[in-house]
Structure formats: C-alpha cells, structure tokens
Amino acid sequence: MRKLLLRYFVLFSFACTVSCTPPVDSSPSSTFSCGVLSTRAENISAQELTLKVRFFVLEGEESDQLTKKTIENNLTLYSSDVIGTLLDNREVTTPYSGNYSCAILLDKVYNIISYDFDRKLSPTESFLRKFLKNQGDNNSFLFSILEPNPQYASFFGKGFTSNDAGLDLPLARLLNNAEKLTEKISKLPLLQSIDILLDTINRSGKGNNRNLLLLYSRTSYLNSGITKDSVINKAKRYGIKVSTIMEKGGEYYVDYDLANDDLFFKIADITGGFVYKNNDFLTSYFDRMILARRLGNILEGNFKCFESTWKIVPKGIWTDPFQSGFYAEGNLEIDLGTQFLSDVTELPFSINLK
C-alpha cells in the first residue's frame, strides 16, 4: 500500500511539473527580420520634436509578410541622447518607386565573419542568391566585391544585368572558399570603392530608381582624400539611394571605428536608403533569408510597413539643442517573445537634422 501511495505521489508531482512548464516558444527571433526604413523629424523646437519612424517586422510564419503580432505594447525607443514617448503606431505603405537597378558592393570581410565554417556554408552567398532570384521583373543589378588584401574593388560581368544565373560561378568561387581570420583586418578603402560605384551607377544604372547596397563588416575605413561628406554629397547629387546591411559579429577580428559609423545612417537618410543590422550573430542567416525574399519589394516601393510616431525630448543637459546639424543614434527595441520568454530585437536608427 505504501509503495502504491508513493507511486501516485510521484505521478502527481510529475503532472504538476509538466502543467507549470511554459509552452515552447514557437516564434524565435530567427523567424523574424526587422529593420528601420526611414526617420522623419517634424514640429522641431530646441527642446522637443516629433519623430516618425518607418520600420518592418517580417515574419517567416506569415510567408515573409508583415507580422500580425500586436507590437505597440512591446515597442520602446532607446538612445543615450534623447527620450522617446510613443504616441502612435500604424500600418502604412511606402511610395511606389518603380523598377530599380541595384549595384551591390560586398566587403569580403563581411562574408568571412558570417561564414559557417562547421557547415561549409556562406550565408552571404545564400542571401545574395535568394535576393537575385526574387528581384522581380525588369530590374537589374551589378555585383562588386571589396577585397581586404590587396585593397581594391573588383566588378563581375559587363555591367548591369537581369540574368542572375550569370553570377552563379563567380558567387560560388568567391564566397565558398573563405578562410578563418587569425588577426584583425586593417582599414579598408570603403570610401574610394563607394565613390567608384556611384560613378559606375551614374553612367550605366537604368531608370530613375537607382540603388547602391553595401554589405559591410563595419571594419574601419580609410579616407585617402575621399571623405564621408564627399560621397554623401555625390550620392545625393546623382540621385542614388544608398543602403547598408551591417554584420553584427566579428568583434575579435574587426577593428571598429564607431566614430565613423554615422556615414551609413547619414547617407541612407539623405538619399532615401536604409540601414539594417543583422539581429543576432547565431541567427542572422535566417533573418537575412527573410529579408532577401522581400528586398526587391522594399526597393521598388509599395511596401507595407509600420510607422511609429514619437515625442522626442533631450535626455540630459549634454544633449545638443534640436537644430540644424543635430545628430543622434539609437535603437528601436521590440520584444518579439512570449509571455514566458522575452526576446528583444534592436533596430538601429538615427535622427539627422539637416
């Protein structure tokens, strides 16, 4: 009898344990791809402004469409310079820009950092192939790569093309033979390469919706006579939208220059591009694959996204007045977890008052 009671007690305890265990989270961060498309400041005074942030939260379980999660209560804004209070969040559709041409400048270090050496997999190659195969009709692209050693940018093909199959062999040859880094990479000639790409796009890019997409490791870069302002002004003058996809990993082998990260945010803001940072070093492959399937739609426009409106005030006496020349960076933070498990995703943004 005592053994029977003991058996019932064990079974009862097990049942209680199971019933109190939170359900498995079926929506990990790897099923989402999130990024800021644009920021716009309105109603500007020295101590207050209204900021409208357009961003996307694409969900793999929704066929890579905008998530159906209710995110308003899990949306915050963080910056070391300003405080943001959420006033509104709604769905909007971006203006239609039409068919596009897109030049891709890949920093080869970006591919090395994100390379899965255990599986002999290049997530960069997977991303590019998926993007090119989902580019849409009557759009064209150009592929170039920035080498760390020797330092130069090389082009593949004879100019802009709509034939993604023509890049099959170059992509396989260039991106599937990466070697692990053993030391920090020296500064790269990024500005010179952007300058060359802008001239190339201006000469041969098709249509009015012309784009430059940077896949960048955030390695420090050289000036060598070409400055941030000069490439920003050239992109604006040529009417070329410049967007950047940043690699988040690689801390051990990349010599960051955080003081110059503003290039990517400022050139995107001024030209109409965007900045996307891989969500997590371990899951960024899945984030990027979702993005790759919708990137052509983002470039063409008529793209459904969210628009949040924020009341922005200074965070402290160290914050400069809100006037021409003011610049600040921060993160839009979204908790995409469940009631049992928090999963905060950071979306970088900037406030750039021209």
N, C-alpha and C positions, 0 to 999 in steps of 0.2 A: 504493500500500500504506500509506504514511504517513497519507494522508487517511482511509483506511478505519479504521486503528487509532485515529485521533483521534475519528472519529465514534462508534466503540464506547465510547471513554473518556467522551465527553460523555453518551451514553445511560446508561452505568453510573452516572455521578455523579448524574444526574437521578433514577434509580431509587432510589439510596441516600437522596437528599434526601427523596423522597416517603415512603419507608418509615420514616424517622426523624421525620416530622412528626406531632405529636399529632393524634388524630381530633378533628373538630369537636365541641364540647360541645353535645349535644342537649338539655340541661336548664339553660338560663339562668335567672337569678333571676326573670325575668318570668313563668315558668311556675309559680311558687310564690307562695303567700300564707301568711304566718306571723305569729302573734301569741300573746301570753300571755293566758290566760283568767282565771287566779287564782293567788294565792300564799297559802300557809298555813304559819305557823310552829308547830313543836311542840318538846317537850322543851327548853324555854328555860332557860338559865342565864345568868349575867352574861357569860360568855366563849364560849358555844357554843349553837347551836340547830340544829334540823333544819328545812329549808325544802322544802316540796313545791310545785312549780311546774307548773301545768297549762297546756299550750300546744298549738297546732296548726301543722302544716305541710301545707297543702293543695296538691295538685299537679294542674295542668291536664291533664297527660298521664294522670292516673288519674281522669279525669272529676270533678275538683274534690274528690276524696276524700283521706283521709289518705295521705301519701306512703308508699310501700313501701321507700324508701331506709333503709338501716341508718344511723342518725344518732348512736348512742351515742358512737362514737369521734371524732365531729366536733362534740361539744357541750361548750361551755365557759360559764362564768359570770364576768362582769366587773363590778366595782364599785370605786369609789375608796375605799369604806369597809370592805368585807368581802372575805374569800376564800372561795370555794365549791369543795368537792370532791364530784364526782358519785358517789353511792352506788348509784343505780338509775334506770332509765328503762323505762317500760312503757306499753302502751295501756290507757286507761280510758274509761268512758262517763259523761258528765255526768248529773246527776239530771234527770228529766223535769219540766218546769215547766208544760207545757200551753200552750193558746192564749195569745197575747200581744197587748197593744196597745203601740204604739211611737210616741212623738212624736219628730220629727226637728227639731233646731234647727241650721240651716246658717248658719255665719258666711260672709257673702258674699265676704269676702276669700279664704277657702279656695278658692272656685270660681275667683276671678281668678288666684290663684297657680298653680293646677293647669291653667289653660286652655291649650290648644294653639293659639296664635294662627295658626300657619302652616297648620294644617289646619282652622281654624274649628271646633274640637272642644271640647266641655266634658266632660271625664272625669267631673266631678261629676254631670252630668245622666245620663250613661251608667250610672254606678254606681247612682244612685237608681232609675232605670227598671228596671234589672236586679233590684235588691233588691225593689222593689214587685211586680214580675211574678212573683217567686219567693217571695212572702211566705208561702205556704201557706194552707190553708183556714181560715176562721173567725178570721183575725187582722185587726187593724185598725191604722190609722196616722193621724197628723196631721202636716202639714208646715208649718214656720215658717222664717223667714229673718231673720238679724240683719244689719241694714244698717249700714255704717260711716258713712254721711253721707246724711241725718240719722240719728242714732243711735237706733234703735228696733227692736223685733222685731214682725214682721207675720205674721199667720196666713192660711192659704188653705183655703177650704172652710168647712163649717158644723160642724166637729168631726171626731171620729174616723170613718173610713170604710174599707171594704174594697174600694172601687172605685178602682183605680189609674188608670183611664182619665180620671177627673175631674181629674187633675193634669197631663194631657198639655200643655195650653196654658200653664198657669202655669209649668211647668218650662221649656218651650221659650222663653217670653218672658223669664223671669228669668235663665236660665243661658246663653243663646246670644247675649247682647249685651254681653259683658264687654269693657271697655276696659283696655289695658295700664296698670299702675301706673307713675306717674312720680315718686312720692315715698313716703316711709314713711307707713304708716297710723297715725293716732293711736289711743289706747286705746279699746277697745270696752266697751260696757255688758254684758259677758257675765254677770256675777253677777245683775244685775237680770233679764236675759232667762231665765236658768235658774230663778230664783225664780218668775217668771210661768208658765213652762212646768210647773213642779212643781205649782203650784196648779191649772192647767188640767187636768193629768193626774189629779190627785186628785179633781176634780169630775166629769170625764167619761170617764176612761180605763176600759176594760172589763176585767173579770176581776181576778184576783189577780196575774197576771204582767204588771206594768206597767213600761214602759221609757222612758227618755229617751236618745236617741242624739245626741251632739254631733259635728258635722263642723267642726273648729276649726283655724284657721290658726296658732295659738299667738301671736297678737298680744297685747300687753299689755292688761290689762283694768282697769276702774275698780272701786272699792269703792262709794263713794257711799252709805254707810250699810248696805249689804249685804255681809257678809263671807264668806270661804270656809267658816268653821265654821257659819255660819247656813244656807247652802244644803246643806251636808253633813248637818247635823242634820235639816233639813226633809225631805230625800230619805229619810233613814233612818226618820224618824217616819211618813212616808207609805207606806213600803214600796215605793219606786220605784227600780229598778235604773238607774244612770247609767253609760253607756259613752261613750268618746270615740275618734274616728278623727282622728288628727293629720296635718297636712300637714308634710312634711319640708323642702320647698323654700321659696323666698321670702326668703332671707336679706337681700337688698338692700332689700326693701320692707316688712319686718315688724320692728317694734320689740319684740324678745323681752324677756320678763321671766322669766328662768329660775328666779328665786327663788319664783315662784308657780305653777310647773308642777306642784307637788305636789297641787294641787287635784284634777286629773284622776285621779291614782293613788289618792289617799285616798278620794275619793267612790266610785270604782269598787270599791275593796277593801271599804269599809264597806257598800255597798249590793248587791254581787254583780255589778257590771258588769265591763267590761274596758277596756283601753287598747290601741289599735292605731296604729302609726305606719307610714305608707307606706314601703316598703322603700327605694325609690330615686326621686329626682325624675324620672328619664327613663323608668323602667319601672313607676311606681306605677299607671298606668292598668290594666295587665294584672293587677297584684297585687289591685287593688280589684275588678276584674270577677270574679275567682275568689272573693273574699270575699263579694261581693254575692249570688252564687248560693247560698251556704251560710249567710248571715247569719240568715235566718229559722230555720234549724235550730239555730243557736247560741242564739238567743233562746228557742226552745221547749224546748231541752234534749234529752236522749237523743242527745248529740253525741259521736262518737268523737274522742278527742284523746290526747295524750301526757301522762304525769305523770312528771316527774323529781324525784328526792329528793337533796338536797344537805346536806352538813355545812358549816355556816357558822361562821366564826371571825372575830374582828376583824382588819383589815388592818394596823393600827398603833396606837400609843398615842393617836392622835387620835380613834379610833373610840369612840363612847359605849358604855357597858355595855348589854347586851341586856335591857332592862326596859321597862315601860310608858312610851310616849312616843318610843321609838326609831323612827327613820325613815331609810331609805336607798334610793337608786335605783341601778339598774344595767342591764346588758344581758345577756340570754341570747343567746349567739352560736352560730350553726350554720353550718358550712361545707357548702354545697349544691353545690359544684363537683365536678370530676372529679379523677382522679389527676394530670392535667396542668394544671388551672386551678382555683385557689382562688376561692371565691365566698362570702364570709362575710356572713350576714344577721344584723342586730341586732334583737332583740326586747326592748323596754323592759319592766322590771318594777320593783316596789318591795317593800320589807319594812316593814310598818307594824304596830308592836306597840302594841295599844290598851291 
